[in-house]
């Protein structure tokens, strides 16, 4: 009963915040809390549905996300879609900084984390699942070199990245899904 009284007196949000950015940051906060409390070391967060018609005015673009993703390869359309994606990626700095600022053993959570951020699609205009962008952050307890940009060869399956991640985390696998090998240099 005392816990309830304390909880309801706190500044904890009630329900989903009205601001999408506040909601995303709250989800990041919960992940950091779960990691630091040793509740889990694995989490997943999908920021939005791919077919969402949400508008992200913070990006400077007033066109709904899904409509903008079908940019017609026009320079203006590609640039505006890029602004939305740039805004989305900019929110990662909040999460990464929280991980870096949270002590964990002999370092911080970012030192001991492997975080994958990506997209399910490479060219959204034609729903192409090739050349899918991905970002790995963290040091994974020294297993990741960091500060790298790796351009995989055309036709490299995304599963190669997932296979490499598993092996870096000590889950030795030769193949998963349609993988053809590990990503060299990570």
Secondary structure, DSSP 4 states (H G I P E B T S, - for coil): -HHHHHHHHS----SS-SSHHHHHHHHHHHHHHHHHTTS-S------S-TT-----GGGT--S-HHHHH--TT-HHHHHHHHHHHHHHHHTHHHHHHHHHHSEETTEETTTT--EEEE-S-SBGGGTB-SS--EEEES-GGGT---S----PPTT--HHHHHHHHHHHTT---S--TT--SPPTT-
